[in-house]
């Protein structure tokens, strides 16, 4: 008599199968994760590029943020040195028509200022809608004195007629002193509309430096006060620039007395942001600028990254380009690596 | 004192050229040469009396003296009467031969020429003095010194003593004084009298008298540098040396200082030496009209006249007690210690004229004189000495105001009127500037509605007093039991004293047994003892010169009394026969022979015995005074008044200094004039018109009326409540008031009032346009009397009546305007419109300050080759902040119109307030017109046409020559034969011979898209297009079935080419009727566009009174803007800048709106691009305004 034969998987087999499965699962998961990262990267870059393009479009096709209500007594636009009357004054009982064009303010919209890496250093310096997140990108209306036959553009002596000089000459700025609603106190607030853009997927806008520094500075998309043509200027702040800390662009002179009687957007230069000062001292440069989108969320695993490039003296949305970066190559810091 | 009086007498003589001043009063003397003590007393009395009456005592010769009385008769005649009446002239000029008979009087120096030289109207007073007794009178010419002695009989005229220039006595006296003094001066200084005749001096002083009256004396004569004798007095006085002139000046000054001499004494008191009565009189005179003194009467006067009161008062019991033996006239005051006396005047004694109430005034001052007090100049009286002219010791005459007060009551300081005296009270109300009279009385005008506005009253107790005397003459009548034989007792009332004669003296036969008997017999005939001297004189004549006499030393025997011996009986004879029982005892000097006591008529007075003569005055042995007997006859008063009646007429006129129409909210200036005119008041001055104060006021009003009110400028009317607004009613405001007293200074020629007032035409109601803005002015009271120059009866005829001017009215209008929205104006010619500068919403009576400027404007640009006037660009006249959102430019911001035309090219005339003047006069407009025609217009006959470039899909309505009326098209549209139910397909065959309607035919070669113009309707005619229906896209403004509505069902379009457009092309013009207010179409014509052919000039209710909106381009040779809509009053009620409800945009609402609708730009631009007619070569887009 012979002994009976046994059937089933051995422990080895089982372990093997399990190992393979785990490996497979891991690989799958890794693959999925990379894909997700790529998609998120793509989404983040596209979103940012679209955002920039939209700002260009809005610069060209201006949507006036002013309410237009002539009954809004807070709708003022008083300019430094010009003693121009505010919008409401042009329409209200307080002041007569100042320029023979009733209902027309003395201010014009000269474009948009996109700021990167804003962070307020103290609650006191916080300007709504600043968030405690320096990833947030803000877009401000740049408003200055309008040019007309009664108020011509007068450039300072020695000016080369640059757009920045022109903007400085019209006291272009993004902040103004306004009266707090229901109060006799004043506050520094943005004049015009403010947009927030939060890069998706916890991404941030970085420079092309290998260190993947967060881009700190501003992109000024502006119309020429004299010609109306759109130009782009870049303000880039590095850590080495001790005198040009980024947050100072929206810093304001707190020694300004609040004009309770007027409660206006008082756009006198020394009352508001440092934009006008930067325009004067040449901090804004007309140059090409490349933005990178980075994140610690893992989508940096992509093999190729895209520069979001704003070409030199870009004047419309088409100048916001995607530049693919081959990570296998060294771009010398001009590409997102 | 005595000297001055004498001089006065001489002055009178010289001035009147008569020599009567030296009459002598010598009194009575008997023929005896012996002088007794009584005779001395008589002479003293005579001397005093001379001094008082101004006579000249030249001797006491009984052979050439007489007694005389003055002031016995007189006549006051006018200069003219004297010139024309021969009898009067004979008295004055020829008196030496006509009035004295055998007595030669010196020739008068008054000649007819002298009288002729007197001012017209001067009165001449001829006063005759009669001799009372026969005797001698000596007339002395004080100039020549010649004396004429003459005998006169009782009743003979012995003097003509008065002649003056209107205020006789006072003025004449002063003139006479001056003449005398000058004459005396000339005589003393030895000036050659040949050069200065008496006559010429009289004339000179006549002038001088006027100088005194006018006050020039103090201003000129007393000024060394202006002492012009040549001018004022005559060349004769140039001969005076400086010293003489100075002396004359002093003379003049002295004259000025002298109080006035009363014109006459009052016989009631002045001459009453023995009677006592209290008399108060008030007289008044109007010096200007020569009324003379009117005692207790009334004079009429006008403002500017000078009046004066005279108060005479002679108080009781004066002189009682005076008799020939005791001539000192002391006052015997018995029965009461005080005497009531008061002066009062109207207006709470304001018109006492200088009299201080301390003396005589409202407190009823009492002349509180003690018993037996002497009242006279020496001791002062109840009134101040300087106010009183004491011509008698017991009376005074008060002039109110007196000469010294004159300047305080004058209104005219320099007036050479001969009427002006320099004193008196000048009634205020003359146009003289300062008037002292006002400050004295407190009354600006003494004009009154009732008589007696100025009056003075004297009130007093009339006290009469008398004294009885009993003269007892006694002698040594031996055996007689009567010691009082020879009584002569009489009594007379005060009032009957003048009738007292010798015959009244009771003598003999009825002697009173006692004083009581005498009083009882007198009854009410209060009496007083007469002078017994008179009776002596009578009996002297009766006495038998053969009377006997005897005394202790001798006796004599006359006829009938022979052998008169002492201690014997004698027989004497008288009318009773012989009597033998006279006993001559010689025991007494005077009564040496008396009747036997046993004679049967014993008891009679023996001086009646014939053959006997005795003299009571010398035989008086006893005099008994009966005592003072006063009686108070009660309260007496007298008032003299001045009536100063109102006198004026009026006229009132109003005028509006504007054209036919005035405009809402704008200012309008009206002028008013009111004239106060003089009229004649015959009671005051005949044929001499003058005006007085008007006791009323002027009122001018403005009001709104539906039509021009009637009336005004006519007869006086009663105004309810004295308010013209009550008269006119309605919305009315007072705009001018003057008063309450007018012609305050009472200018004789009246006074004119004028006034200009700028007011706002109301802008606060919708119904104002077409109404009348009216003004009128009135004055109350219309006239002082109803009938011009009527006599004054009493007061004014109707004090409440008004004279109202004619009503001036202007029609209230508005200034419609037009507006160009979303576009501009281009013209080779000019643009001229009107603008309103108004106070928006102002009510009647509101401020005239404009708050908004409104007018026509466009929004984008104006290119006018020529002038642009009053037309704004840039919507600058559209909306003003303070009035937001309802418009109006701040007028203060418009210095020139260039301030509101900043979008006008090229404003090359701002300095002239002219804008525009672009100078663009090329033919581009014609080119544009040709292009429009080439693309949109049609041509051909009435049944077929040649389409243009839109013809593929556009629809056409076409006439070659005839007019096209939109209502006809509407009917066609509504016809099913014309187009299908959905109104998208038209039947080209529909129509008449003159109207072709069809959808587009074949496309041009260039047209490649079928829907280029499928929303387009082209209406073209060689005639006119008459738009009498609204033409609308969609349902917007057109909801009437008769309106032309395109694209009724479409809300979306597939292309800009397909946007609905109506293109109206009319070769000869486009007429829009009132039935169309909304035209969504292009209007292209080579003629004129009339925005409302139903326009009726001047009618606010015109059918064109609605706003027309044309939504589309307009191209025309001219535009006639006839719409009267809009330009509503006020600021409207809209809440937005451009309220779509035009009725709520108030003043800014236009009559026409030409709105370049945006879709026309898109449509035209796209059409143009189709044919490369428009190419954008450069676009500069500026930064938009924030």
Interface residues (C-beta under 8 A of the other chain):
Chain A: X62 X64 X66 X70 X77 X87 X89 X90 X91 X92 X93 X95 X96 X97 X100 X101 X102 X103 X104 X105 X107 X108 X109 X110 X111 X141 X143 X146 X147 X192 X223 X225 X227 X228
Chain B: X874 X875 X876 X878 X879 X880 X881 X882 X884 X885 X889 X890 X893 X899 X900 X902 X1137 X1180 X1181 X1182 X1183 X1184 X1185 X1186
